[in-house]
């Protein structure tokens, strides 16, 4: 099984300043230091034996701070020779499709064809859509048209397009990509059943980057494969993103509880899940309004200082236990095996720094994971289990 490192920058301890609107003072930690810390983790990937480097797309808040994942991966393309690259995800509605196609093609060239997982998504956060001037109500149409344009752009030298939103005169991608199979490398991330079905019927393979329980993700794989069968496509296996914190002694794993709590706070503040009005009446996003109670509970637990805990102890809603590869090397190997059996994924990307975890802890954990876990998981079979096959 292939194992990648996910890189991005969090400035999680800056939320109090941002939430209070006190911009008269700078962050206690400059953003550039957070960016450098994330890039340093990526620099470990190739020498430690990981298979790839993945990056997300976020801007405008302390969360994620990677405004152009293709730029990040181009940086690593010039610093590596072997590892492949993936996006988790590039948010298609924020891009003009021609610009996105050109940047994908350019990264394909400079990486010598190593951009192998072109993960795309629709985006969620109101603040991010507002910042780039894109109405969220258009996100599904923009996403669909972007997929159609990318297919045309990567299929032949000349193409044009006439859609509801995008009108593209006859043109060529210049420079043209090195690889001829770029469209088949596109994976789709979705959080709603409607989006999942739309992507599956297009033949796209799911990319799970959220915090849904791994068993639920496994049920969605079966649903995807059912839709694919109806459209004449073969069954597929997803790729998953998982949090990881590797420690030499089981007693040290509890340190991750407070960082997971902060990661839950980061997600809920960034996306605005605690305020249902951010989603009610917004076409394509109505389902997110139901998260208000859970998000409020997460933020309340942060205020009380009671961190999420594991192994049967009380915990606030948020990142699900089944997605947390936390513990000793032996425990993490067991968890990855169990997750693969539940979800049938063929490849994973570990997020080894989350919440307000100190950079030194992330480095130490990543190195231990690479030494004790990585060789085992890379030899681990990753079959498509019967439970993920189309429903009869």
C-alpha positions as CSV (number, residue, x, y, z in Angstrom):
1,X,0.0,0.0,0.0
2,X,1.3,3.5,-0.8
3,X,1.7,5.9,2.1
4,X,2.0,9.7,1.6
5,X,2.6,12.7,3.8
6,X,0.1,15.6,3.9
7,X,1.7,19.1,4.2
8,X,0.0,22.4,5.1
9,X,0.3,25.2,7.6
10,X,-1.9,25.8,10.7
11,X,-1.6,28.8,13.0
12,X,-4.1,27.3,15.5
13,X,-3.1,29.5,18.4
14,X,-4.2,32.6,16.5
15,X,-7.9,31.9,16.6
16,X,-8.5,34.0,19.7
17,X,-7.2,37.1,18.1
18,X,-9.1,36.4,14.9
19,X,-12.4,35.6,16.7
20,X,-12.1,38.8,18.7
21,X,-11.3,40.9,15.7
22,X,-8.3,42.3,17.3
23,X,-6.1,42.9,14.3
24,X,-4.2,45.8,15.9
25,X,-1.6,43.2,17.0
26,X,0.1,40.6,14.9
27,X,-0.1,36.8,15.5
28,X,2.1,35.5,18.3
29,X,3.6,33.2,15.7
30,X,4.1,34.7,12.2
31,X,2.3,32.7,9.5
32,X,5.6,32.2,7.6
33,X,7.0,30.2,10.5
34,X,3.9,27.8,10.2
35,X,4.5,27.5,6.5
36,X,8.1,26.7,6.9
37,X,7.2,24.0,9.5
38,X,4.8,22.4,7.1
39,X,7.4,22.5,4.3
40,X,10.0,20.9,6.6
41,X,7.7,17.9,7.1
42,X,7.4,17.6,3.4
43,X,11.2,17.5,3.0
44,X,11.2,14.4,5.2
45,X,9.0,12.4,2.7
46,X,11.6,11.2,0.2
47,X,14.6,10.5,2.5
48,X,12.3,8.6,5.0
49,X,10.8,6.4,2.3
50,X,7.3,7.8,1.9
51,X,5.6,7.4,-1.5
52,X,4.2,10.9,-2.0
53,X,3.5,14.4,-0.8
54,X,-0.1,15.8,-0.8
55,X,-1.4,19.4,-0.1
56,X,-4.8,21.0,0.4
57,X,-6.2,24.4,-0.6
58,X,-7.2,26.9,2.1
59,X,-6.7,30.6,2.7
60,X,-8.0,33.5,4.7
61,X,-8.0,32.0,8.2
62,X,-5.4,30.3,10.5
63,X,-6.7,27.0,9.1
64,X,-4.8,25.1,6.4
65,X,-3.0,28.2,5.0
66,X,-2.1,26.7,1.6
67,X,-3.6,29.0,-1.0
68,X,-2.4,27.1,-4.0
69,X,-1.6,23.4,-3.6
70,X,-0.2,23.1,-7.1
71,X,2.3,25.8,-6.2
72,X,3.3,23.9,-3.1
73,X,3.7,20.7,-5.0
74,X,5.7,22.4,-7.7
75,X,8.1,23.6,-5.0
76,X,8.5,19.9,-3.9
77,X,8.9,18.7,-7.5
78,X,12.1,20.7,-7.7
79,X,13.4,19.3,-4.4
80,X,12.6,15.6,-5.0
81,X,13.2,12.9,-7.6
82,X,11.0,9.9,-6.6
83,X,7.9,10.8,-4.7
84,X,4.5,11.4,-6.4
85,X,2.1,14.3,-5.7
86,X,-1.5,14.7,-4.8
87,X,-4.0,17.4,-3.9
88,X,-6.4,16.9,-1.0
89,X,-8.1,18.9,-2.6
90,X,-7.8,21.7,-5.1
91,X,-11.2,23.5,-4.9
92,X,-12.4,23.7,-8.5
93,X,-15.0,26.4,-8.1
94,X,-12.3,28.9,-7.0
95,X,-10.4,28.5,-10.3
96,X,-11.0,29.4,-13.9
97,X,-10.9,26.0,-15.5
98,X,-8.3,27.1,-18.2
99,X,-6.0,28.3,-15.4
100,X,-6.4,25.1,-13.5
101,X,-5.8,23.0,-16.6
102,X,-2.7,24.9,-17.4
103,X,-1.3,24.6,-13.9
104,X,-2.0,20.9,-13.8
105,X,-0.3,20.5,-17.1
106,X,2.7,22.5,-16.0
107,X,3.1,20.5,-12.7
108,X,2.9,17.4,-14.8
109,X,5.8,18.6,-16.9
110,X,8.1,19.9,-14.1
111,X,7.5,16.8,-11.9
112,X,8.1,14.4,-14.8
113,X,4.6,13.0,-14.6
114,X,4.6,12.6,-10.8
115,X,1.3,14.4,-10.2
116,X,-0.7,11.2,-9.9
117,X,-3.7,12.1,-7.7
118,X,-5.5,15.2,-9.0
119,X,-7.9,15.5,-6.1
120,X,-10.7,18.0,-6.7
121,X,-13.6,19.3,-4.5
122,X,-16.4,21.8,-4.3
123,X,-15.4,23.8,-1.2
124,X,-17.5,24.6,1.8
125,X,-16.4,27.7,3.8
126,X,-18.5,30.9,3.2
127,X,-15.5,33.1,4.0
128,X,-13.3,31.4,1.3
129,X,-16.0,31.8,-1.4
130,X,-16.6,35.4,-0.4
131,X,-12.9,36.2,-0.6
132,X,-12.6,35.0,-4.2
133,X,-15.9,36.5,-5.3
134,X,-17.5,33.2,-6.2
135,X,-21.2,32.5,-5.1
136,X,-21.4,29.2,-3.3
137,X,-24.8,28.6,-5.1
138,X,-22.8,28.2,-8.3
139,X,-20.3,25.7,-6.9
140,X,-21.9,22.6,-8.2
141,X,-22.4,24.0,-11.7
142,X,-18.8,25.4,-11.7
143,X,-17.5,22.0,-10.5
144,X,-19.4,20.1,-13.2
145,X,-18.3,22.5,-16.0
146,X,-14.7,22.4,-14.8
147,X,-14.7,18.6,-15.1
148,X,-16.1,18.8,-18.6
149,X,-13.5,21.4,-19.6
150,X,-10.6,19.5,-18.1
151,X,-11.7,16.4,-20.0
152,X,-11.7,18.3,-23.2
153,X,-8.3,20.0,-22.4
154,X,-6.6,16.8,-21.6
155,X,-8.1,14.8,-24.5
156,X,-6.9,16.6,-27.6
157,X,-4.9,19.6,-28.8
158,X,-7.8,21.9,-29.6
159,X,-10.9,22.4,-27.6
160,X,-13.7,24.9,-26.9
161,X,-16.6,25.0,-24.5
162,X,-20.0,26.7,-24.2
163,X,-21.5,26.3,-20.7
164,X,-23.8,28.3,-18.4
165,X,-20.9,29.9,-16.6
166,X,-17.8,29.4,-18.7
167,X,-17.4,30.2,-22.4
168,X,-14.1,29.2,-23.9
169,X,-13.1,29.9,-27.5
170,X,-11.2,27.3,-29.4
171,X,-7.8,27.1,-27.9
172,X,-4.9,24.8,-26.9
173,X,-3.1,24.2,-23.6
174,X,0.4,25.5,-24.1
175,X,2.5,24.1,-22.8
176,X,0.7,20.8,-23.4
177,X,1.0,18.3,-20.6
178,X,3.7,15.6,-20.6
179,X,1.2,12.8,-19.7
180,X,-1.7,11.6,-21.8
181,X,-3.8,10.2,-19.0
182,X,-4.3,13.2,-16.8
183,X,-8.1,13.1,-16.7
184,X,-8.1,9.5,-15.4
185,X,-6.0,10.8,-12.5
186,X,-8.8,13.0,-11.2
187,X,-10.4,12.0,-7.9
188,X,-13.4,13.6,-6.3
189,X,-14.1,14.6,-2.7
190,X,-17.7,14.9,-1.6
191,X,-19.5,15.2,1.7
192,X,-23.1,14.7,0.5
193,X,-24.9,11.8,-1.1
194,X,-26.0,13.9,-4.2
195,X,-22.4,14.9,-4.9
196,X,-21.1,11.4,-4.3
197,X,-23.6,10.1,-6.9
198,X,-22.8,12.8,-9.5
199,X,-19.1,12.0,-9.2
200,X,-19.5,8.3,-9.3
201,X,-21.7,8.3,-12.4
202,X,-19.0,10.3,-14.1
203,X,-16.6,7.5,-13.3
204,X,-14.6,9.4,-10.7
205,X,-13.0,7.6,-7.7
206,X,-13.7,8.9,-4.2
207,X,-11.0,10.7,-2.1
208,X,-12.0,10.8,1.6
209,X,-10.4,13.8,3.3
210,X,-13.1,14.5,5.9
211,X,-13.8,13.2,9.4
212,X,-16.6,10.8,8.7
213,X,-16.4,7.4,10.5
214,X,-14.3,4.9,8.4
215,X,-17.3,2.4,8.4
216,X,-19.5,5.1,6.9
217,X,-16.9,5.8,4.3
218,X,-16.9,2.0,3.6
219,X,-20.6,2.1,3.0
220,X,-20.1,5.0,0.6
221,X,-17.6,3.0,-1.4
222,X,-20.2,0.3,-1.9
223,X,-22.7,3.0,-3.0
224,X,-20.1,4.5,-5.4
225,X,-19.4,1.1,-6.9
226,X,-23.2,0.5,-7.3
227,X,-23.5,3.7,-9.2
228,X,-20.4,2.8,-11.2
229,X,-21.8,-0.6,-12.1
230,X,-25.0,1.1,-13.4
231,X,-22.9,3.3,-15.7
232,X,-20.7,0.4,-16.9
233,X,-17.6,1.2,-14.8
234,X,-15.5,-1.4,-12.9
235,X,-15.5,-1.3,-9.1
236,X,-12.9,1.1,-7.6
237,X,-11.0,1.7,-4.4
238,X,-10.8,5.1,-2.6
239,X,-7.8,6.9,-1.2
240,X,-8.0,8.1,2.4
241,X,-6.4,10.9,4.5
242,X,-5.8,9.9,8.1
243,X,-4.4,11.7,11.2
244,X,-1.3,10.0,12.6
245,X,0.7,10.4,15.9
246,X,3.3,7.7,16.5
247,X,4.8,7.3,20.0
248,X,7.2,4.7,21.5
249,X,5.1,4.1,24.6
250,X,1.3,3.8,24.8
251,X,1.2,6.1,27.8
252,X,2.4,9.0,25.6
253,X,-0.5,8.8,23.2
254,X,-2.8,10.8,25.4
255,X,-0.7,13.9,24.5
256,X,-2.6,13.9,21.2
257,X,-6.0,14.5,22.9
258,X,-5.6,18.2,23.2
259,X,-4.2,18.5,19.7
260,X,-7.2,16.6,18.3
261,X,-9.5,18.9,20.3
262,X,-7.8,21.9,18.8
263,X,-8.0,20.4,15.3
264,X,-11.8,20.0,15.8
265,X,-12.0,23.6,16.9
266,X,-10.0,24.7,13.8
267,X,-12.3,22.9,11.5
268,X,-15.5,24.2,13.1
269,X,-14.3,27.8,13.3
270,X,-12.9,27.8,9.7
271,X,-16.1,26.3,8.1
272,X,-18.5,28.1,10.4
273,X,-20.4,24.9,11.3
274,X,-21.6,26.3,14.6
275,X,-23.8,28.7,12.8
276,X,-26.5,27.0,10.7
277,X,-27.3,30.3,9.0
278,X,-24.1,29.9,7.0
279,X,-25.7,27.0,5.1
280,X,-29.5,27.2,5.3
281,X,-31.0,28.2,2.0
282,X,-27.7,27.9,0.2
283,X,-28.2,25.5,-2.7
284,X,-26.0,22.4,-2.4
285,X,-25.0,23.2,1.2
286,X,-28.3,22.8,3.1
287,X,-27.1,19.5,4.7
288,X,-24.3,21.2,6.5
289,X,-26.8,23.2,8.7
290,X,-27.4,20.0,10.7
291,X,-23.9,20.2,12.0
292,X,-24.6,23.2,14.3
293,X,-25.3,21.2,17.5
294,X,-22.1,19.0,17.1
295,X,-20.0,22.0,16.2
296,X,-21.3,24.0,19.2
297,X,-20.4,21.0,21.5
298,X,-16.8,21.0,20.1
299,X,-16.4,24.7,20.7
300,X,-17.9,24.4,24.2
301,X,-15.5,21.6,25.1
302,X,-12.6,23.8,24.1
303,X,-13.9,26.5,26.4
304,X,-14.2,24.1,29.3
305,X,-10.7,22.8,28.6
306,X,-11.9,19.2,28.5
307,X,-10.0,17.6,25.6
308,X,-11.3,14.8,23.4
309,X,-10.1,11.4,24.7
310,X,-10.1,7.9,23.4
311,X,-10.6,4.3,24.6
312,X,-14.1,4.7,25.9
313,X,-13.6,8.0,27.8
314,X,-15.9,11.0,27.1
315,X,-15.1,13.0,24.0
316,X,-16.6,15.9,22.1
317,X,-17.9,15.4,18.5
318,X,-15.3,15.9,15.8
319,X,-12.7,13.8,14.1
320,X,-13.8,10.2,14.4
321,X,-11.8,7.7,16.4
322,X,-11.6,5.4,13.4
323,X,-9.6,8.0,11.4
324,X,-7.1,8.6,14.1
325,X,-3.9,6.5,13.7
326,X,-2.6,7.3,17.2
327,X,-0.5,5.2,19.4
328,X,2.5,2.9,19.3
329,X,3.8,1.6,16.0
330,X,2.0,-1.8,16.7
331,X,-1.3,0.0,17.5
332,X,-1.1,2.2,14.4
333,X,-0.4,-0.8,12.2
334,X,-3.5,-2.6,13.7
335,X,-5.6,0.5,13.2
336,X,-4.6,1.0,9.6
337,X,-5.3,-2.7,8.9
338,X,-8.8,-2.4,10.5
339,X,-9.5,0.8,8.5
340,X,-8.5,-0.8,5.2
341,X,-10.8,-3.7,5.9
342,X,-13.7,-1.3,6.6
343,X,-13.1,1.0,3.7
344,X,-11.1,-0.9,1.1
345,X,-8.8,2.0,0.5
346,X,-5.7,1.4,-1.8
347,X,-3.6,4.3,-0.6
348,X,-3.4,6.6,2.4
349,X,-2.0,10.0,3.2
350,X,-1.1,10.7,6.9
351,X,-1.5,14.1,8.5
352,X,1.3,14.1,11.1
353,X,0.8,17.6,12.4
354,X,-2.6,18.8,13.5
355,X,-4.2,21.3,15.9
356,X,-1.5,23.1,17.9
357,X,0.9,20.2,18.0
358,X,4.5,21.5,18.4
359,X,6.6,21.1,15.3
360,X,9.2,19.0,17.2
361,X,6.5,16.5,18.2
362,X,5.4,16.1,14.5
363,X,9.0,15.5,13.4
364,X,9.6,13.0,16.1
365,X,6.3,11.2,15.3
366,X,6.9,11.2,11.6
367,X,10.4,9.7,11.9
368,X,9.2,6.9,14.2
369,X,6.3,6.2,11.9
370,X,8.7,6.0,9.0
371,X,11.0,3.6,10.9
372,X,8.5,1.2,12.4
373,X,5.1,1.6,10.6
374,X,5.9,2.6,7.0
375,X,7.8,-0.6,5.9
376,X,5.0,-2.8,7.3
377,X,2.1,-0.8,5.7
378,X,3.9,-0.5,2.3
379,X,4.0,-4.3,2.2
380,X,0.4,-4.6,3.5
381,X,-2.1,-5.9,0.9
382,X,-4.9,-3.5,0.1
383,X,-7.7,-5.6,-1.5
384,X,-11.1,-4.5,-2.5
385,X,-13.3,-6.3,0.1
386,X,-16.7,-7.9,-0.8
387,X,-18.5,-5.3,1.4
388,X,-17.3,-2.6,-1.0
389,X,-18.6,-4.3,-4.1
390,X,-21.9,-3.2,-5.7
391,X,-25.0,-4.0,-3.7
392,X,-27.1,-6.9,-5.2
